[in-house]
Amino acid sequence: MTLKVFQCEQCGSTVFPARYLCFECGGAKWRERVAERGSVDEMTTVRRRVGAQEGGDVLIASVTTDAGPIVIARLERVVRAGDAVSLAIDEQNRVFALPVA
C-alpha cells in the first residue's frame, strides 16, 4: 500500500497523520497526496519494547517525505542520514522505509 499524507485545500499545508483542522489556517477540507519517497533525517535502534513478544531490535527513522511532512518509519537495515528511501504501508498499517538503490 502507498503512504498518503493530507494537504489543506485552503492554504496548502501538508500533514501526517490526518487532522480535523489545519494548524496553519483552521481549514477543515483536505486532499490526499501520495508520499512515495523521502530522505532519512535520523535513525535509531529500539532495543527494548514494552509488551514485545518476539524480541529483537527494531530500526526506525524520521523521514522527510517528498510531499513535505516528516514520518517515523521502520527500516529493514541500517541507513545513513540523507539516504533516499521509498515509503510504503504494510498490512498492519506501519510505515516502512526501504533504501533506494
ZIFEN-V167501 format. One record per pair of residues at least 12 apart in sequence whose ideal C-beta (glycine too) atoms are under 10 Angstrom apart, sorted by the first residue. I is the first residue (numbers start at 1). GAP is how many residues later the second one is. Records with the same first field share a line. If there is no record, write none. Layout:
BEGIN
I=GAP  GAP
END
This chain:
BEGIN
1=87  88  89  90  92
2=30  32  33  34  84  85  86  87
3=13  30  31  32  33  34  35  60  62  64  66  68  70  83  84  85  86  92  93  94
4=12  13  14  27  28  29  30  31  63  85
5=12  13  25  26  27  28  29  30  60  61  62  63  64  66  82
6=12  13  16  24  25  26  27  61  63
7=15  22  23  24  25  26  60  61  62
8=13  14  15  16  17  18  19  20  21  22  23
9=13  18  19  20  21  22
10=12  14  15  16  17  18  19  20
11=12  13  14  15  16
12=12  13  15  19  56
13=12  14  17  55  56
14=16  17  19  21  51  53  54  55
15=15  52  53  54
16=17  19  49  51  52  53  54  55  56  79
17=52  54
18=12  14
33=32  33  34  35  36
34=31  32  33  53
35=28  29  30  31  32  33  34  36  51  52  60
36=29  30  31  49  50  51  52
37=26  28  29  30  47  48  49  50  60  61  63
38=23  24  25  26  27  28  29  30  31  32  33  35  45  46  47  48  49  57  59  62
39=22  24  25  26  27  42  43  44  45  46  58  61
40=21  22  23  24  33  35  39  40  41  42  43  44  45  57  59
41=20  21  22  23  29  40  41
42=18  19  20  21  28  30  39
43=16  17  18  19  20  30  32  35  36  37  38  40  54
44=14  15  16  17  18  28  31
45=12  13  14  15  30  33
46=12  13  14  28
58=16  17
59=14  15  16  17  18  19  20  38
60=12  13  14  15  35  37
61=12  13  14  17  18  19  20  22  24  34  36
62=19  35
63=12  16  20  21  22  24  32  34
65=20  22  30  32
66=18  20  21
67=20
71=16  24  26
72=22  23  25
73=12  14  15  16  21  22  23  24  25
74=16  20  21  22  23  24
75=21  22  23  24
76=20  21  22  23
77=21  22
78=21
79=18  19  20
80=19
83=14  16  17
84=13  15  16  17
85=12  13  14  15
86=12  13  14  15
END
